[in-house]
Amino acid sequence: MGSPGFDRVILVALLCGFSCPSATADVTAAVAANFAAPMKSIAAAFEQQTGHKVSIALGASGQFYAQIRQGAPFDVLLSADAEIPRKLEEENLAERGTRFTYAVGRLALWSKDPQLVDSKGLVLGSDRYQKLAIANAKLAPYGAAAREALQNLGLEGRLESRLVQGMNISQTFQFVSSGNANLGFVAWSQVFNDGKLISGSAWLVPEMLHSPIQQDAVLLKSAARNPAARALLNYLQSEHAREIISSYGYSHAP
Amino acid sequence: MHPDAWPAILLTLQLATVSSLILLLIATPLAWWLSQTRSQWRGTVSALVTLPLVLPPTVLGFYILLLLGPNGWIGQITETLGLGLLSFSFTGLVIGSIVFSLPFAVQPIQYAFETMGRRPMEVAATLRASPLDAFFSVALPLAKPGLLTALLLSFAHTVGEFGVVLMIGGNIPGKTQVVSTQIYSHVEAMEYARAHALAAIMVLFSFLVLLGLSRLRRNGERVVS
């Protein structure tokens, strides 16, 4: 005879066979490109734990906004900002009360040169670099944060001739990682992995120098009845998911 | 090759095959008209056909998305017909690819018809061939190198497109993710090895297509001379 535990498994299997055929479901998550790597780890852990299947569509948050307004079949949105989920909720395209901050981005001043960036970011005011890459402040939350930090450091206006602008934080990162700009304001998550700097030298810009770079998630209207989508959003707030998120260089909402 | 790559590769090949075959059917009569007509609309139509060549793909993709969406006129037609929305589906990708690659299909065929001149058709007419008969038995065979060039170019161009398919398709794995958008996803997820592998295949493939094209062109010249 089997153990009581084994019987219970059979019982659950039998019950599910008759009454809950759709116990596991698919979730299509629209994920801001900068969160690609942590989301893949989180989705893998979530799939293993729940049996649901997560399909990750990567793109830019603004592009997702346009697509969701045109009826895109996404269940949840993990935006790179707080603005787009809020707008979707206002326009009745997202479920009210499901919005939350899943990660807070950290800004870093980074160079491929291991000697260039000091622990206080004093290099910014020096003439030891030719080009400083920064994301477009209008399009990218990291760009807006970098502008704010420059302002608070009293450097705004003095560096204009040396600035090169990326359309988004990925492009800004590529300017620096390809060596075309000696220095750049990038996302800490792009240069930090598994508790250490991937390469070069960096200064983690103190959070008091700019407003928080909140990344919000929201359940989309079309998935209001998809339990797997809700489960994924809950899982994003779990202890395990938060650990993964921190290990990729993000902090959390207070 | 990672197993996740196959659905995207397969979808890309399907999309390119279907799009380039449909393009051939649309572009041939269009190119014939453009090569023969003396209509005042010729310039306008020609400019419209060439437009996708100069428009940024994401802009093109955005407006096709709006057209196919619930408030766009194509979207409203497909919804009243009970077809639902075509955006974020294979059909939507095909529509986007056709618009995007239209100039690459029309121009080589039009060029072939124009270099052929009016003489072969006039000869066919004196032999009492109907215009339709003459088109199929004289013009089309003579334009064969142009047709093949159009087919290969629009196939290769569809394989290489990114902005339009990202916008209309949404980059959904297994549904609308093609090789180019999968490369983008790998780069964003810092999975560089997998991005490099796919990109290498793409470069090799495109190179072979272009090599085939130049062979084709040389053979075509030999036939003419």
Boltz contact constraints between the chains, C-beta under 6 A:
constraints:
  - contact:
      token1: [A, 28]
      token2: [B, 172]
      max_distance: 6.0
  - contact:
      token1: [A, 33]
      token2: [B, 188]
      max_distance: 6.0
  - contact:
      token1: [A, 36]
      token2: [B, 188]
      max_distance: 6.0
  - contact:
      token1: [A, 36]
      token2: [B, 189]
      max_distance: 6.0
  - contact:
      token1: [A, 37]
      token2: [B, 189]
      max_distance: 6.0
  - contact:
      token1: [A, 37]
      token2: [B, 190]
      max_distance: 6.0
  - contact:
      token1: [A, 40]
      token2: [B, 189]
      max_distance: 6.0
  - contact:
      token1: [A, 55]
      token2: [B, 173]
      max_distance: 6.0
  - contact:
      token1: [A, 57]
      token2: [B, 170]
      max_distance: 6.0
  - contact:
      token1: [A, 57]
      token2: [B, 171]
      max_distance: 6.0
  - contact:
      token1: [A, 57]
      token2: [B, 172]
      max_distance: 6.0
  - contact:
      token1: [A, 58]
      token2: [B, 171]
      max_distance: 6.0
  - contact:
      token1: [A, 58]
      token2: [B, 185]
      max_distance: 6.0
  - contact:
      token1: [A, 58]
      token2: [B, 188]
      max_distance: 6.0
  - contact:
      token1: [A, 59]
      token2: [B, 171]
      max_distance: 6.0
  - contact:
      token1: [A, 67]
      token2: [B, 170]
      max_distance: 6.0
  - contact:
      token1: [A, 70]
      token2: [B, 65]
      max_distance: 6.0
  - contact:
      token1: [A, 70]
      token2: [B, 69]
      max_distance: 6.0
  - contact:
      token1: [A, 70]
      token2: [B, 87]
      max_distance: 6.0
  - contact:
      token1: [A, 71]
      token2: [B, 70]
      max_distance: 6.0
  - contact:
      token1: [A, 71]
      token2: [B, 85]
      max_distance: 6.0
  - contact:
      token1: [A, 72]
      token2: [B, 88]
      max_distance: 6.0
  - contact:
      token1: [A, 72]
      token2: [B, 170]
      max_distance: 6.0
  - contact:
      token1: [A, 73]
      token2: [B, 88]
      max_distance: 6.0
